[in-house]
């Protein structure tokens, strides 16, 4: 996924999901405490991982899925500093019929 392009809907069968955010300079000292949580439509935590530094001031996270294609439905991704949510996004993965 291209940095700077935000999507609210992804095609059925997506094998890679990505989140990126612009990090305020005041949060730079806390970079090692920022993580991203990927939550599937059933509410199950699929993965939690530290963010990666992209080109300043951006950070991001990529979820490569083990099985072919993301589960259809409304996903959530949360960026956190420790246990505090600093960004929350929802996006829809289309089902096969929507292709």
C-alpha positions in Angstrom: 0.0 0.0 0.0 1.2 3.5 -0.9 2.0 5.9 1.9 -0.4 8.8 1.8 -3.3 6.9 0.2 -6.1 6.0 2.7 -8.8 3.5 1.9 -12.0 2.8 3.7 -12.8 -0.3 1.6 -10.4 -3.0 0.5 -11.1 -5.7 -2.1 -12.0 -9.2 -1.2 -9.0 -11.5 -1.0 -6.6 -8.7 0.3 -3.5 -10.5 1.7 -1.8 -7.4 3.2 -3.3 -4.7 5.3 -1.4 -1.5 6.2 -1.8 1.4 8.6 0.2 4.6 8.6 0.0 7.7 10.6 1.7 11.1 10.9 3.6 11.2 14.2 3.7 14.6 16.0 7.2 15.5 17.0 6.1 15.5 20.6 5.6 11.7 20.4 9.1 11.0 18.9 10.6 10.2 22.3 7.9 7.6 22.8 8.3 5.8 19.5 9.4 2.5 21.2 6.2 2.5 23.2 3.8 2.8 20.2 2.2 -0.3 18.9 -0.6 -1.2 16.5 -3.4 -3.7 17.1 -5.3 -5.4 14.2 -8.8 -6.5 15.1 -10.9 -8.6 12.8 -14.7 -8.3 12.2 -15.4 -10.8 15.0 -13.5 -8.6 17.5 -10.6 -11.0 17.7 -7.1 -9.5 18.1 -5.2 -10.8 15.1 -1.9 -9.2 15.8 -0.2 -6.5 18.0 3.1 -5.2 16.8 5.4 -2.2 17.4 5.2 0.5 14.7 7.9 1.0 12.2 9.5 4.3 11.4 8.8 5.3 7.8 9.9 8.6 6.2 9.7 11.2 9.0 7.2 12.1 10.3 5.3 8.9 9.4 5.1 5.5 11.2 3.3 2.4 10.0 2.4 -1.2 10.4 1.7 -4.0 7.9 -0.4 -7.1 8.6 0.5 -10.0 6.3 -2.2 -12.6 6.5 -1.4 -16.3 6.9 -4.4 -17.5 5.1 -5.4 -16.4 1.7 -7.4 -13.2 1.9 -8.7 -11.1 4.8 -12.0 -12.0 6.5 -14.7 -9.9 5.0 -16.4 -7.3 7.2 -15.5 -4.3 9.3 -11.9 -4.3 10.6 -10.3 -2.0 13.2 -6.8 -0.9 13.6 -5.6 0.9 16.8 -2.4 2.8 17.4 -1.5 2.9 21.1 1.1 4.4 23.4 1.2 1.8 26.1 -2.5 1.3 26.8 -3.8 4.6 25.5 -5.3 4.7 22.1 -3.9 7.6 20.0 -5.6 6.6 16.7 -8.4 4.3 15.7 -9.5 3.5 12.2 -12.1 1.2 10.7 -12.1 -0.2 7.2 -14.2 -2.7 5.3 -12.9 -5.7 3.5 -15.5 -6.6 0.8 -16.9 -10.1 0.6 -16.5 -12.2 -2.6 -20.0 -11.2 -3.9 -19.0 -7.5 -3.8 -16.2 -7.9 -6.3 
